[in-house]
């Protein structure tokens, strides 16, 4: 079954970031050929584990399951509040503890929330480069929701952008041919004799 | 099975008093801890090698030579010897010298070191960490086994007709373990040579250790050194003991909370669940230690870290007394669980006996 992992870095409860994440998720699901398995990761619940991982170098049980679900996902929706002109520190820290190959070739839809529409380009200036670095395939439409957008209606407004972005992610998933993501480090260790030979020994 | 302790050699303030030992105090404390290890019946003392503050043991063979002179049975080892940044010629000579002085009570654990800035201090580049470990060890292996060596590699000037001196005691190189937390290449290297593999074990969940050891065992068998069960495995471990487990937790918590490696992160309870750290009664330490073999198989060396995070010398010596008290139980319980045919870790004496029996067969 196709698996979709939805990551929300919203901090308040209820959270408009989570609300946007859910809207993006259902827009994607409705446009997919088959019903996917959807896993929602609320980073707030993992905040201490993420900090501990930064300090100890390994994920705790709960975080380990979250990290694994991202590595195994067929597609990811990642939504963050915009803090100080960029993604939140918690959002970035989560991607910092992922295996660098976890998102390799994976379709990703990015979204962000903020109090003012003036920060909408943080999606293009901060989130998109982050996911490009991680070699994800980021869909062309990134969705920003400011406070005023929640009251909007119509095709060019928030719900229209959500539908378009969800459709783009679903199109990538419908045409996808297989899994991507982190590799098993033990799968292709070079035999020692070859390591020696490669160094001219 | 061998039991021992290993020291990182960190100079860390005691968080309960704020006092930082001087370098001299710390160096002398390490020596005292090693001597005490022999007194309580342990088999091995290993010192780290570091070339940056807040660590003191930059010259392991100087320290181990001194300890050798004041002990009789203790095996002197390292945790780890930097195979990447040390000149293999100097490692060959230093440890052969130590072998003679210590009557063979020497082995080494090779490690790469993970402190990037150290590499350029010794003319190397951390990006070459694995290739350096591969080439330098290949050279060291040869220097200890061939009297006259011609050598050409990528990382140092060639050798023409060179003889490392003194030659290893009785012509037997010190036994070597390779240590790595998560690089399968190093487990592969240990397996290729039929050397031992030692996993630090203490900072990460046991699944990582189990996976690395399993890989090493498979490759050890692949290279024809014996069965996977005959591979030579060592593990780290970490405990703090008091007769009453609540006293242990209460006394150790400030040291844990401020420890250089994992301090200010997970709680003592979380870290104790996630890693082999055991803070509690002697029985809890026995039970936890016995459980290690359930995921790595029967193994040859158990080495504990007991003198870090600013623990005062007096406390460390008390920990060694307690370890000495549970040692007979650990030995008998491990022996009772051990599969027949499990080899012991090679020592100079066992390698000498093997060499002599081979010589007899050849005659």
Boltz contact constraints between the chains, C-beta under 6 A:
constraints:
  - contact:
      token1: [A, 52]
      token2: [B, 265]
      max_distance: 6.0
  - contact:
      token1: [A, 52]
      token2: [B, 266]
      max_distance: 6.0
  - contact:
      token1: [A, 55]
      token2: [B, 265]
      max_distance: 6.0
  - contact:
      token1: [A, 56]
      token2: [B, 262]
      max_distance: 6.0
  - contact:
      token1: [A, 56]
      token2: [B, 265]
      max_distance: 6.0
  - contact:
      token1: [A, 58]
      token2: [B, 204]
      max_distance: 6.0
  - contact:
      token1: [A, 58]
      token2: [B, 205]
      max_distance: 6.0
  - contact:
      token1: [A, 185]
      token2: [B, 184]
      max_distance: 6.0
  - contact:
      token1: [A, 186]
      token2: [B, 184]
      max_distance: 6.0
  - contact:
      token1: [A, 186]
      token2: [B, 215]
      max_distance: 6.0
  - contact:
      token1: [A, 189]
      token2: [B, 184]
      max_distance: 6.0
  - contact:
      token1: [A, 189]
      token2: [B, 188]
      max_distance: 6.0
  - contact:
      token1: [A, 192]
      token2: [B, 188]
      max_distance: 6.0
  - contact:
      token1: [A, 192]
      token2: [B, 189]
      max_distance: 6.0
  - contact:
      token1: [A, 192]
      token2: [B, 192]
      max_distance: 6.0
  - contact:
      token1: [A, 195]
      token2: [B, 134]
      max_distance: 6.0
  - contact:
      token1: [A, 199]
      token2: [B, 131]
      max_distance: 6.0
  - contact:
      token1: [A, 199]
      token2: [B, 135]
      max_distance: 6.0
  - contact:
      token1: [A, 201]
      token2: [B, 138]
      max_distance: 6.0
